[in-house]
Amino acid sequence: MMEETESRDESYIFIIKVTTNKEDRALELISEKVHKKGLSIYSISRPHGLRGYIFVEAADRDSAEEASYNLPYVKGIIGKTVNYQEIKNMLEPLLEEINIEKGDVVEIIGEPFKKEKAKVVRIDKPKGEAVVTLLAAVVPIPVTVKLDNIKVIRREKEEISEELENLKKSETKRYDEVDGETPLGDAPDINQNYEKSSESLIPDDY
């Protein structure tokens, strides 16, 4: 998650320590303060998967400190500045490595639908987004989420393969049961070795 605030000429990236699991709320509070006071903050980022920290791009350290000072869930700047190359892989996930397909059942791992299960109905890789429908919803309503905010928990292909495998096992079991049955049930064996009668039923002088 990243929020751009204004254009910049020269900037520095600072790491802000925040309360774990309150990263989104801390980002919102800092953003509100920046807009209210007109601080020289150019962007605020909370990369997915990085817990307890957010990044603030500012014109100088004083601006970053003022933006993060005396706010709930915000503990302050830690360490020195970092350059963009050091955090690029966290801010720009490689979309070609995100293996999500239409029909996949996914779990949403970002707010506001965190931990909800959903089914993918459309993917827009250039935008890094997917349109999903929540499985728990009575009426399926399309929801657009970022690709890095969902994870696959079941593939449609796997589901079809599993159904075919179960069908195959069911058919095999049914045929085995049929082969083991006797069509005539408990009917006694029939002795087909007939002896030729010594007496003809039709007289010779007929």
C-alpha positions, 0 to 999 in steps of 0.5 A: 500500500502506497500513498503519493502526496506531492511531487519532489526534487530530492528526497530521503526514505525513512523507516517508521516503527509502528504497532504490529497489525496497526500498520494501515491505521498508522499510515492513515494517521500520518497521511492525515497529519501531512495533508493537514499541516502541509508537510514535505512528505512525498509518499507513505508506504506499507509494503505487504508482508512487512509487519511493524514498519512503514516507509516515509519519503520526505524532503528531510528528517525534520519533516519525517519526524514531525509527520510521525510525532505524537500519533497513536500506534506510531513509535518514531523513526528508527535507524538511518535513511535507506535508498530505494534500491534496498526496498524496491523488491518490497514496493514493486512485486514482480507480477509475472511471479504471481501465479493467480488464475481465473476460477481460483479460490483465494484468501484475502490477506489485506484489509478491509476483507482480511481472512475472507475467502473469495473466487477470482472472476477476472485478473488485470495483471497490468494494474496488479488487480483481481476482481473476486466475489466473496464466498460468504456473501449471500449475493455475489458482489464483485470486489477489486483487490490487489494481487499481492493482497490475495493468496491461492488456497485452491485451484479450479483445475485441482478441484476438477481433477479431484472430482474426476478422480473421485468419479473414477474411484466410484465407477471402479467400486461399482463395477467391482461390486457388479462383477462379484454378484451372481445374476441368479442369486442363490440358485442351485447349480444345474447339471447339464450332463443329461443321460440318454434315455434307454426307452424312446417316447415314440414306439418304433412301429408308429 
